[in-house]
Amino acid sequence: EPEVTQTPSHQVTQMGQEVILRCVPISNHLYFYWYRQILGQKVEFLVSFYNNEISEKSEIFDDQFSVERPDGSNFTLKIRSTKLEDSAMYFCASSPAFSKHYEQYFGPGTRLTVT
Amino acid sequence: QKEVEQDPGPLSVPEGAIVSLNCTYSNSAFQYFMWYRQYSRKGPELLMYTYSSGNKEDGRFTAQVDKSSKYISLFIRDSQPSDSATYLCAMTFHGSSNTGKLIFGQGTTLQVKP
């Protein structure tokens, strides 16, 4: 069964460093998303992406964040200058078509630890 | 008032029990209602989704939506120890206002004891 994959599974970085989190969505999906989950808190929406453009971003997704689909298979989240409060699980998700935004499939997540 | 509220539990039941998990919400514009299961330190796994009001059944799982009360439920029949996980409700909009943003509840931690 196709699944969303994410690398790395765990990333440790120092405050102020740039990190890139990578995702490979399900191959025939058209819509891509990033969410984060701070330990013990809700899963929070960061950004949705379609046709090489951001569809919506949350207030969390400030100028330090960017997303890119550099080729036909990868979807990346970049944090330019990490802060301690960026420590969280980051989940990538994808869905097959506009009518199926409600059918989002999540990857296993990348645990980001900022020290 | 929070957009989506869900009792975090934990909820502990014996194997074979019927489990009822619930969420309330405040935004009447929500039209799609999803239930995800999340095992510890894993990604959310989509269990079921429902459009607008009504019931939907899938095996041992039944999802109910009552839009008049802004209340959704997930019932698990004949619960198994393997059902032990955190259950997340999530909601989103329909049509042109739907950009894919899911709004999640806190999640309810369920433990099914053998």
Interface residues (C-beta under 8 A of the other chain):
Chain A: V4 Y31 Y33 Y35 Q41 K42 V43 E44 F45 S48 Y50 S55 E56 S58 M89 F91 S95 F98 H101 Y102 E103 Q104 Y105 F106 G107 P108 G109 R111
Chain B: Y32 M34 Y36 R41 K42 G43 P44 E45 L46 Y49 Y51 L88 A90 T92 N98 T99 G100 K101 L102 I103 F104 G105 Q106 G107
